[in-house]
Amino acid sequence: MRICRFAAAPNGGPRVGYWLDERHLADLSALGAARLDEFLESATARRGLPELAARAPRCALAECTLLAPVELQEVWAAGLTHPLARTARMVESPASALAHNLIYEAERPKIFFKSLAEKVVGTEDAVGVRSDSKWNVPEPELALVLDSKGQIVGHAVANDMGSRDIEGENVLYSPQAKIYHRSCAIGPWVLLGASTEEIRAQRVGIAIHRLGVTIYSRSVALAETTRAYEDLVTFLYRCQRFPHGALLLTGTGIVAPESVNLLPGDRVEIEVTGIGTLRNSVVAV
């Protein structure tokens, strides 16, 4: 099952949709459906989605604008959850290599705040590259969709944008490198009902296109992630309250080389097999 937020007109307000097939959505809002996060919070509501969708009017997907599937949730992210990320951080900043290496040996993972819901970019919208950075990269990741109790209720595709030269200059600059306008994209929808084992059997991949040419592409298995998803969630919810739930990006195993620097006008496609493809243009911010 896939659930989404969408607008049926260019200036229309957000509606709740249920993915029927490659061409159609069921408009759950036409039956009085409330916010997306309320479906994510209620197991009863989630189980009733197929029956509700069967009674809802259809919308042509081509005539809808998919919005980021985030309503009132905060978005957080985990870092250094893949061996390749460890190597990349040492190249990026030898001075902070010790701090990064300690994370891999520690029980406590690296978890940081990424975005408020209203700042998250959806599919076919634009992600941003910092105008004061010379090395901007996308980070393709799996997003865990969590309810208020910390249960994993869904999964989505995410792009955790970052400025590697700023972060490499000083590890204390990490918030500026990772948290800025248009630095977080999530979409195109939330996949419900998949187990952790099913998700970890998938792959995450990225393709960067410039002037019609693919300048970089790669994919890795989600099974290579070194941290258990449930452990990341446990640490996120320690001493925290998320009354509307949260989204947690689980870290990347794809770190583009120094020769790859996103530029305005580029297009980024991130796919998690079994979930979908997140597509974004690039603008300067």
TORDO-557227 format. One record per residue (C-alpha): residue in one letter; x, y, z. Coordinates in steps of 0.02 Angstrom, whole numbers. Layout:
! residues N
<r><res>A</res><xx>X</xx><yy>Y</yy><zz>Z</zz></r>
...
This chain:
! residues 285
<r><res>M</res><xx>0</xx><yy>0</yy><zz>0</zz></r>
<r><res>R</res><xx>59</xx><yy>175</yy><zz>-42</zz></r>
<r><res>I</res><xx>-13</xx><yy>335</yy><zz>30</zz></r>
<r><res>C</res><xx>32</xx><yy>513</yy><zz>-20</zz></r>
<r><res>R</res><xx>-6</xx><yy>698</yy><zz>-10</zz></r>
<r><res>F</res><xx>-53</xx><yy>783</yy><zz>-172</zz></r>
<r><res>A</res><xx>-131</xx><yy>938</yy><zz>-248</zz></r>
<r><res>A</res><xx>-262</xx><yy>914</yy><zz>-384</zz></r>
<r><res>A</res><xx>-240</xx><yy>1091</yy><zz>-454</zz></r>
<r><res>P</res><xx>-89</xx><yy>1207</yy><zz>-470</zz></r>
<r><res>N</res><xx>-144</xx><yy>1309</yy><zz>-320</zz></r>
<r><res>G</res><xx>-247</xx><yy>1176</yy><zz>-234</zz></r>
<r><res>G</res><xx>-226</xx><yy>1131</yy><zz>-52</zz></r>
<r><res>P</res><xx>-149</xx><yy>966</yy><zz>5</zz></r>
<r><res>R</res><xx>-256</xx><yy>810</yy><zz>-7</zz></r>
<r><res>V</res><xx>-229</xx><yy>630</yy><zz>48</zz></r>
<r><res>G</res><xx>-209</xx><yy>504</yy><zz>-91</zz></r>
<r><res>Y</res><xx>-197</xx><yy>315</yy><zz>-108</zz></r>
<r><res>W</res><xx>-91</xx><yy>245</yy><zz>-250</zz></r>
<r><res>L</res><xx>-198</xx><yy>133</yy><zz>-360</zz></r>
<r><res>D</res><xx>-83</xx><yy>104</yy><zz>-510</zz></r>
<r><res>E</res><xx>44</xx><yy>194</yy><zz>-619</zz></r>
<r><res>R</res><xx>-92</xx><yy>311</yy><zz>-683</zz></r>
<r><res>H</res><xx>-216</xx><yy>339</yy><zz>-543</zz></r>
<r><res>L</res><xx>-237</xx><yy>395</yy><zz>-363</zz></r>
<r><res>A</res><xx>-389</xx><yy>374</yy><zz>-252</zz></r>
<r><res>D</res><xx>-437</xx><yy>543</yy><zz>-177</zz></r>
<r><res>L</res><xx>-466</xx><yy>498</yy><zz>5</zz></r>
<r><res>S</res><xx>-498</xx><yy>681</yy><zz>49</zz></r>
<r><res>A</res><xx>-656</xx><yy>676</yy><zz>-56</zz></r>
<r><res>L</res><xx>-726</xx><yy>558</yy><zz>77</zz></r>
<r><res>G</res><xx>-677</xx><yy>674</yy><zz>217</zz></r>
<r><res>A</res><xx>-505</xx><yy>600</yy><zz>252</zz></r>
<r><res>A</res><xx>-402</xx><yy>710</yy><zz>365</zz></r>
<r><res>R</res><xx>-214</xx><yy>734</yy><zz>370</zz></r>
<r><res>L</res><xx>-91</xx><yy>604</yy><zz>310</zz></r>
<r><res>D</res><xx>-6</xx><yy>592</yy><zz>480</zz></r>
<r><res>E</res><xx>-172</xx><yy>539</yy><zz>559</zz></r>
<r><res>F</res><xx>-177</xx><yy>385</yy><zz>447</zz></r>
<r><res>L</res><xx>4</xx><yy>349</yy><zz>491</zz></r>
<r><res>E</res><xx>-36</xx><yy>361</yy><zz>676</zz></r>
<r><res>S</res><xx>-184</xx><yy>241</yy><zz>675</zz></r>
<r><res>A</res><xx>-162</xx><yy>56</yy><zz>638</zz></r>
<r><res>T</res><xx>-351</xx><yy>41</yy><zz>617</zz></r>
<r><res>A</res><xx>-353</xx><yy>181</yy><zz>487</zz></r>
<r><res>R</res><xx>-208</xx><yy>102</yy><zz>393</zz></r>
<r><res>R</res><xx>-293</xx><yy>-68</yy><zz>386</zz></r>
<r><res>G</res><xx>-450</xx><yy>14</yy><zz>317</zz></r>
<r><res>L</res><xx>-362</xx><yy>105</yy><zz>175</zz></r>
<r><res>P</res><xx>-400</xx><yy>-20</yy><zz>34</zz></r>
<r><res>E</res><xx>-587</xx><yy>-18</yy><zz>73</zz></r>
<r><res>L</res><xx>-588</xx><yy>172</yy><zz>88</zz></r>
<r><res>A</res><xx>-493</xx><yy>190</yy><zz>-76</zz></r>
<r><res>A</res><xx>-619</xx><yy>77</yy><zz>-165</zz></r>
<r><res>R</res><xx>-756</xx><yy>205</yy><zz>-126</zz></r>
<r><res>A</res><xx>-653</xx><yy>360</yy><zz>-165</zz></r>
<r><res>P</res><xx>-655</xx><yy>451</yy><zz>-334</zz></r>
<r><res>R</res><xx>-505</xx><yy>424</yy><zz>-447</zz></r>
<r><res>C</res><xx>-382</xx><yy>558</yy><zz>-500</zz></r>
<r><res>A</res><xx>-265</xx><yy>545</yy><zz>-648</zz></r>
<r><res>L</res><xx>-89</xx><yy>545</yy><zz>-577</zz></r>
<r><res>A</res><xx>-28</xx><yy>648</yy><zz>-725</zz></r>
<r><res>E</res><xx>-147</xx><yy>788</yy><zz>-672</zz></r>
<r><res>C</res><xx>-91</xx><yy>788</yy><zz>-490</zz></r>
<r><res>T</res><xx>58</xx><yy>867</yy><zz>-404</zz></r>
<r><res>L</res><xx>135</xx><yy>751</yy><zz>-276</zz></r>
<r><res>L</res><xx>184</xx><yy>842</yy><zz>-117</zz></r>
<r><res>A</res><xx>310</xx><yy>790</yy><zz>15</zz></r>
<r><res>P</res><xx>226</xx><yy>653</yy><zz>119</zz></r>
<r><res>V</res><xx>260</xx><yy>747</yy><zz>280</zz></r>
<r><res>E</res><xx>124</xx><yy>836</yy><zz>377</zz></r>
<r><res>L</res><xx>171</xx><yy>892</yy><zz>554</zz></r>
<r><res>Q</res><xx>315</xx><yy>773</yy><zz>587</zz></r>
<r><res>E</res><xx>493</xx><yy>826</yy><zz>622</zz></r>
<r><res>V</res><xx>627</xx><yy>753</yy><zz>508</zz></r>
<r><res>W</res><xx>787</xx><yy>686</yy><zz>586</zz></r>
<r><res>A</res><xx>934</xx><yy>596</yy><zz>509</zz></r>
<r><res>A</res><xx>1066</xx><yy>467</yy><zz>555</zz></r>
<r><res>G</res><xx>1244</xx><yy>480</yy><zz>493</zz></r>
<r><res>L</res><xx>1393</xx><yy>365</yy><zz>476</zz></r>
<r><res>T</res><xx>1290</xx><yy>207</yy><zz>455</zz></r>
<r><res>H</res><xx>1387</xx><yy>135</yy><zz>309</zz></r>
<r><res>P</res><xx>1571</xx><yy>86</yy><zz>285</zz></r>
<r><res>L</res><xx>1589</xx><yy>195</yy><zz>131</zz></r>
<r><res>A</res><xx>1530</xx><yy>348</yy><zz>228</zz></r>
<r><res>R</res><xx>1669</xx><yy>315</yy><zz>353</zz></r>
<r><res>T</res><xx>1801</xx><yy>318</yy><zz>216</zz></r>
<r><res>A</res><xx>1727</xx><yy>473</yy><zz>136</zz></r>
<r><res>R</res><xx>1729</xx><yy>571</yy><zz>298</zz></r>
<r><res>M</res><xx>1915</xx><yy>534</yy><zz>320</zz></r>
<r><res>V</res><xx>1950</xx><yy>602</yy><zz>146</zz></r>
<r><res>E</res><xx>1837</xx><yy>751</yy><zz>176</zz></r>
<r><res>S</res><xx>1918</xx><yy>802</yy><zz>340</zz></r>
<r><res>P</res><xx>2068</xx><yy>709</yy><zz>413</zz></r>
<r><res>A</res><xx>2059</xx><yy>827</yy><zz>562</zz></r>
<r><res>S</res><xx>1889</xx><yy>758</yy><zz>614</zz></r>
<r><res>A</res><xx>1927</xx><yy>576</yy><zz>567</zz></r>
<r><res>L</res><xx>1949</xx><yy>525</yy><zz>749</zz></r>
<r><res>A</res><xx>1777</xx><yy>590</yy><zz>799</zz></r>
<r><res>H</res><xx>1698</xx><yy>502</yy><zz>650</zz></r>
<r><res>N</res><xx>1789</xx><yy>338</yy><zz>685</zz></r>
<r><res>L</res><xx>1730</xx><yy>339</yy><zz>865</zz></r>
<r><res>I</res><xx>1549</xx><yy>341</yy><zz>805</zz></r>
<r><res>Y</res><xx>1574</xx><yy>173</yy><zz>719</zz></r>
<r><res>E</res><xx>1639</xx><yy>95</yy><zz>879</zz></r>
<r><res>A</res><xx>1509</xx><yy>174</yy><zz>993</zz></r>
<r><res>E</res><xx>1340</xx><yy>105</yy><zz>1045</zz></r>
<r><res>R</res><xx>1261</xx><yy>277</yy><zz>1023</zz></r>
<r><res>P</res><xx>1236</xx><yy>324</yy><zz>839</zz></r>
<r><res>K</res><xx>1252</xx><yy>495</yy><zz>759</zz></r>
<r><res>I</res><xx>1078</xx><yy>570</yy><zz>748</zz></r>
<r><res>F</res><xx>1039</xx><yy>750</yy><zz>705</zz></r>
<r><res>F</res><xx>891</xx><yy>862</yy><zz>667</zz></r>
<r><res>K</res><xx>864</xx><yy>887</yy><zz>481</zz></r>
<r><res>S</res><xx>705</xx><yy>984</yy><zz>442</zz></r>
<r><res>L</res><xx>535</xx><yy>1047</yy><zz>494</zz></r>
<r><res>A</res><xx>391</xx><yy>974</yy><zz>395</zz></r>
<r><res>E</res><xx>353</xx><yy>1136</yy><zz>302</zz></r>
<r><res>K</res><xx>530</xx><yy>1145</yy><zz>235</zz></r>
<r><res>V</res><xx>534</xx><yy>971</yy><zz>157</zz></r>
<r><res>V</res><xx>537</xx><yy>966</yy><zz>-33</zz></r>
<r><res>G</res><xx>431</xx><yy>839</yy><zz>-128</zz></r>
<r><res>T</res><xx>463</xx><yy>747</yy><zz>-289</zz></r>
<r><res>E</res><xx>478</xx><yy>858</yy><zz>-446</zz></r>
<r><res>D</res><xx>516</xx><yy>1008</yy><zz>-336</zz></r>
<r><res>A</res><xx>692</xx><yy>1081</yy><zz>-322</zz></r>
<r><res>V</res><xx>828</xx><yy>1040</yy><zz>-197</zz></r>
<r><res>G</res><xx>956</xx><yy>1175</yy><zz>-160</zz></r>
<r><res>V</res><xx>1143</xx><yy>1195</yy><zz>-165</zz></r>
<r><res>R</res><xx>1221</xx><yy>1324</yy><zz>-51</zz></r>
<r><res>S</res><xx>1289</xx><yy>1475</yy><zz>-142</zz></r>
<r><res>D</res><xx>1430</xx><yy>1488</yy><zz>-14</zz></r>
<r><res>S</res><xx>1488</xx><yy>1308</yy><zz>-45</zz></r>
<r><res>K</res><xx>1598</xx><yy>1236</yy><zz>-182</zz></r>
<r><res>W</res><xx>1556</xx><yy>1053</yy><zz>-154</zz></r>
<r><res>N</res><xx>1371</xx><yy>1011</yy><zz>-140</zz></r>
<r><res>V</res><xx>1313</xx><yy>831</yy><zz>-146</zz></r>
<r><res>P</res><xx>1152</xx><yy>731</yy><zz>-135</zz></r>
<r><res>E</res><xx>1143</xx><yy>586</yy><zz>-13</zz></r>
<r><res>P</res><xx>1017</xx><yy>451</yy><zz>-64</zz></r>
<r><res>E</res><xx>936</xx><yy>372</yy><zz>88</zz></r>
<r><res>L</res><xx>792</xx><yy>269</yy><zz>152</zz></r>
<r><res>A</res><xx>672</xx><yy>364</yy><zz>266</zz></r>
<r><res>L</res><xx>585</xx><yy>275</yy><zz>409</zz></r>
<r><res>V</res><xx>410</xx><yy>341</yy><zz>441</zz></r>
<r><res>L</res><xx>371</xx><yy>330</yy><zz>627</zz></r>
<r><res>D</res><xx>217</xx><yy>352</yy><zz>734</zz></r>
<r><res>S</res><xx>213</xx><yy>440</yy><zz>902</zz></r>
<r><res>K</res><xx>260</xx><yy>280</yy><zz>993</zz></r>
<r><res>G</res><xx>416</xx><yy>253</yy><zz>888</zz></r>
<r><res>Q</res><xx>346</xx><yy>112</yy><zz>783</zz></r>
<r><res>I</res><xx>402</xx><yy>100</yy><zz>601</zz></r>
<r><res>V</res><xx>240</xx><yy>115</yy><zz>504</zz></r>
<r><res>G</res><xx>307</xx><yy>155</yy><zz>330</zz></r>
<r><res>H</res><xx>456</xx><yy>193</yy><zz>219</zz></r>
<r><res>A</res><xx>497</xx><yy>327</yy><zz>91</zz></r>
<r><res>V</res><xx>640</xx><yy>388</yy><zz>-19</zz></r>
<r><res>A</res><xx>746</xx><yy>534</yy><zz>40</zz></r>
<r><res>N</res><xx>885</xx><yy>651</yy><zz>-13</zz></r>
<r><res>D</res><xx>991</xx><yy>719</yy><zz>130</zz></r>
<r><res>M</res><xx>1079</xx><yy>861</yy><zz>39</zz></r>
<r><res>G</res><xx>1243</xx><yy>925</yy><zz>109</zz></r>
<r><res>S</res><xx>1392</xx><yy>1039</yy><zz>79</zz></r>
<r><res>R</res><xx>1545</xx><yy>931</yy><zz>103</zz></r>
<r><res>D</res><xx>1674</xx><yy>1070</yy><zz>96</zz></r>
<r><res>I</res><xx>1588</xx><yy>1164</yy><zz>237</zz></r>
<r><res>E</res><xx>1573</xx><yy>1008</yy><zz>344</zz></r>
<r><res>G</res><xx>1752</xx><yy>960</yy><zz>303</zz></r>
<r><res>E</res><xx>1819</xx><yy>1130</yy><zz>355</zz></r>
<r><res>N</res><xx>1763</xx><yy>1101</yy><zz>534</zz></r>
<r><res>V</res><xx>1654</xx><yy>964</yy><zz>608</zz></r>
<r><res>L</res><xx>1563</xx><yy>1098</yy><zz>710</zz></r>
<r><res>Y</res><xx>1499</xx><yy>1172</yy><zz>546</zz></r>
<r><res>S</res><xx>1397</xx><yy>1015</yy><zz>515</zz></r>
<r><res>P</res><xx>1227</xx><yy>1098</yy><zz>553</zz></r>
<r><res>Q</res><xx>1262</xx><yy>1233</yy><zz>422</zz></r>
<r><res>A</res><xx>1318</xx><yy>1101</yy><zz>297</zz></r>
<r><res>K</res><xx>1165</xx><yy>992</yy><zz>322</zz></r>
<r><res>I</res><xx>1021</xx><yy>1107</yy><zz>372</zz></r>
<r><res>Y</res><xx>974</xx><yy>1244</yy><zz>252</zz></r>
<r><res>H</res><xx>837</xx><yy>1296</yy><zz>130</zz></r>
<r><res>R</res><xx>788</xx><yy>1152</yy><zz>14</zz></r>
<r><res>S</res><xx>914</xx><yy>1032</yy><zz>92</zz></r>
<r><res>C</res><xx>788</xx><yy>891</yy><zz>123</zz></r>
<r><res>A</res><xx>682</xx><yy>801</yy><zz>-6</zz></r>
<r><res>I</res><xx>563</xx><yy>656</yy><zz>31</zz></r>
<r><res>G</res><xx>441</xx><yy>564</yy><zz>-80</zz></r>
<r><res>P</res><xx>356</xx><yy>518</yy><zz>-187</zz></r>
<r><res>W</res><xx>244</xx><yy>429</yy><zz>-61</zz></r>
<r><res>V</res><xx>247</xx><yy>319</yy><zz>94</zz></r>
<r><res>L</res><xx>251</xx><yy>131</yy><zz>72</zz></r>
<r><res>L</res><xx>149</xx><yy>45</yy><zz>208</zz></r>
<r><res>G</res><xx>152</xx><yy>-135</yy><zz>267</zz></r>
<r><res>A</res><xx>330</xx><yy>-186</yy><zz>222</zz></r>
<r><res>S</res><xx>436</xx><yy>-274</yy><zz>352</zz></r>
<r><res>T</res><xx>613</xx><yy>-224</yy><zz>396</zz></r>
<r><res>E</res><xx>676</xx><yy>-384</yy><zz>316</zz></r>
<r><res>E</res><xx>585</xx><yy>-344</yy><zz>154</zz></r>
<r><res>I</res><xx>655</xx><yy>-167</yy><zz>152</zz></r>
<r><res>R</res><xx>834</xx><yy>-217</yy><zz>190</zz></r>
<r><res>A</res><xx>827</xx><yy>-336</yy><zz>41</zz></r>
<r><res>Q</res><xx>806</xx><yy>-185</yy><zz>-75</zz></r>
<r><res>R</res><xx>933</xx><yy>-68</yy><zz>-154</zz></r>
<r><res>V</res><xx>951</xx><yy>120</yy><zz>-155</zz></r>
<r><res>G</res><xx>1019</xx><yy>204</yy><zz>-310</zz></r>
<r><res>I</res><xx>1055</xx><yy>376</yy><zz>-379</zz></r>
<r><res>A</res><xx>1076</xx><yy>456</yy><zz>-550</zz></r>
<r><res>I</res><xx>1131</xx><yy>636</yy><zz>-580</zz></r>
<r><res>H</res><xx>1090</xx><yy>711</yy><zz>-749</zz></r>
<r><res>R</res><xx>1167</xx><yy>868</yy><zz>-824</zz></r>
<r><res>L</res><xx>1114</xx><yy>938</yy><zz>-992</zz></r>
<r><res>G</res><xx>1035</xx><yy>772</yy><zz>-1037</zz></r>
<r><res>V</res><xx>1189</xx><yy>670</yy><zz>-992</zz></r>
<r><res>T</res><xx>1204</xx><yy>556</yy><zz>-841</zz></r>
<r><res>I</res><xx>1362</xx><yy>614</yy><zz>-752</zz></r>
<r><res>Y</res><xx>1353</xx><yy>495</yy><zz>-604</zz></r>
<r><res>S</res><xx>1255</xx><yy>341</yy><zz>-554</zz></r>
<r><res>R</res><xx>1272</xx><yy>207</yy><zz>-423</zz></r>
<r><res>S</res><xx>1171</xx><yy>90</yy><zz>-313</zz></r>
<r><res>V</res><xx>1204</xx><yy>-7</yy><zz>-153</zz></r>
<r><res>A</res><xx>1110</xx><yy>-137</yy><zz>-52</zz></r>
<r><res>L</res><xx>1017</xx><yy>-73</yy><zz>100</zz></r>
<r><res>A</res><xx>1078</xx><yy>-230</yy><zz>188</zz></r>
<r><res>E</res><xx>1251</xx><yy>-149</yy><zz>196</zz></r>
<r><res>T</res><xx>1189</xx><yy>-22</yy><zz>325</zz></r>
<r><res>T</res><xx>1286</xx><yy>-57</yy><zz>484</zz></r>
<r><res>R</res><xx>1153</xx><yy>2</yy><zz>608</zz></r>
<r><res>A</res><xx>988</xx><yy>-87</yy><zz>640</zz></r>
<r><res>Y</res><xx>842</xx><yy>26</yy><zz>599</zz></r>
<r><res>E</res><xx>757</xx><yy>-15</yy><zz>764</zz></r>
<r><res>D</res><xx>913</xx><yy>38</yy><zz>860</zz></r>
<r><res>L</res><xx>917</xx><yy>206</yy><zz>770</zz></r>
<r><res>V</res><xx>734</xx><yy>234</yy><zz>814</zz></r>
<r><res>T</res><xx>765</xx><yy>188</yy><zz>996</zz></r>
<r><res>F</res><xx>900</xx><yy>319</yy><zz>1013</zz></r>
<r><res>L</res><xx>797</xx><yy>451</yy><zz>922</zz></r>
<r><res>Y</res><xx>651</xx><yy>427</yy><zz>1041</zz></r>
<r><res>R</res><xx>755</xx><yy>431</yy><zz>1199</zz></r>
<r><res>C</res><xx>707</xx><yy>584</yy><zz>1302</zz></r>
<r><res>Q</res><xx>604</xx><yy>647</yy><zz>1155</zz></r>
<r><res>R</res><xx>420</xx><yy>670</yy><zz>1117</zz></r>
<r><res>F</res><xx>348</xx><yy>664</yy><zz>941</zz></r>
<r><res>P</res><xx>159</xx><yy>685</yy><zz>959</zz></r>
<r><res>H</res><xx>135</xx><yy>680</yy><zz>771</zz></r>
<r><res>G</res><xx>269</xx><yy>551</yy><zz>737</zz></r>
<r><res>A</res><xx>434</xx><yy>581</yy><zz>647</zz></r>
<r><res>L</res><xx>535</xx><yy>533</yy><zz>495</zz></r>
<r><res>L</res><xx>712</xx><yy>467</yy><zz>515</zz></r>
<r><res>L</res><xx>834</xx><yy>462</yy><zz>370</zz></r>
<r><res>T</res><xx>945</xx><yy>311</yy><zz>393</zz></r>
<r><res>G</res><xx>1111</xx><yy>367</yy><zz>317</zz></r>
<r><res>T</res><xx>1190</xx><yy>343</yy><zz>148</zz></r>
<r><res>G</res><xx>1305</xx><yy>214</yy><zz>73</zz></r>
<r><res>I</res><xx>1333</xx><yy>317</yy><zz>-84</zz></r>
<r><res>V</res><xx>1457</xx><yy>460</yy><zz>-70</zz></r>
<r><res>A</res><xx>1497</xx><yy>544</yy><zz>-235</zz></r>
<r><res>P</res><xx>1681</xx><yy>578</yy><zz>-272</zz></r>
<r><res>E</res><xx>1757</xx><yy>753</yy><zz>-271</zz></r>
<r><res>S</res><xx>1730</xx><yy>764</yy><zz>-458</zz></r>
<r><res>V</res><xx>1542</xx><yy>766</yy><zz>-431</zz></r>
<r><res>N</res><xx>1473</xx><yy>934</yy><zz>-375</zz></r>
<r><res>L</res><xx>1290</xx><yy>975</yy><zz>-400</zz></r>
<r><res>L</res><xx>1254</xx><yy>1130</yy><zz>-503</zz></r>
<r><res>P</res><xx>1095</xx><yy>1228</yy><zz>-534</zz></r>
<r><res>G</res><xx>1000</xx><yy>1148</yy><zz>-677</zz></r>
<r><res>D</res><xx>1053</xx><yy>970</yy><zz>-634</zz></r>
<r><res>R</res><xx>923</xx><yy>835</yy><zz>-602</zz></r>
<r><res>V</res><xx>937</xx><yy>705</yy><zz>-465</zz></r>
<r><res>E</res><xx>844</xx><yy>539</yy><zz>-465</zz></r>
<r><res>I</res><xx>848</xx><yy>429</yy><zz>-311</zz></r>
<r><res>E</res><xx>763</xx><yy>259</yy><zz>-312</zz></r>
<r><res>V</res><xx>733</xx><yy>132</yy><zz>-176</zz></r>
<r><res>T</res><xx>676</xx><yy>-28</yy><zz>-261</zz></r>
<r><res>G</res><xx>504</xx><yy>-80</yy><zz>-205</zz></r>
<r><res>I</res><xx>459</xx><yy>97</yy><zz>-149</zz></r>
<r><res>G</res><xx>481</xx><yy>222</yy><zz>-290</zz></r>
<r><res>T</res><xx>587</xx><yy>359</yy><zz>-366</zz></r>
<r><res>L</res><xx>614</xx><yy>535</yy><zz>-297</zz></r>
<r><res>R</res><xx>651</xx><yy>660</yy><zz>-436</zz></r>
<r><res>N</res><xx>716</xx><yy>837</yy><zz>-405</zz></r>
<r><res>S</res><xx>790</xx><yy>980</yy><zz>-503</zz></r>
<r><res>V</res><xx>930</xx><yy>1083</yy><zz>-425</zz></r>
<r><res>V</res><xx>932</xx><yy>1270</yy><zz>-388</zz></r>
<r><res>A</res><xx>1053</xx><yy>1386</yy><zz>-299</zz></r>
<r><res>V</res><xx>1001</xx><yy>1449</yy><zz>-126</zz></r>
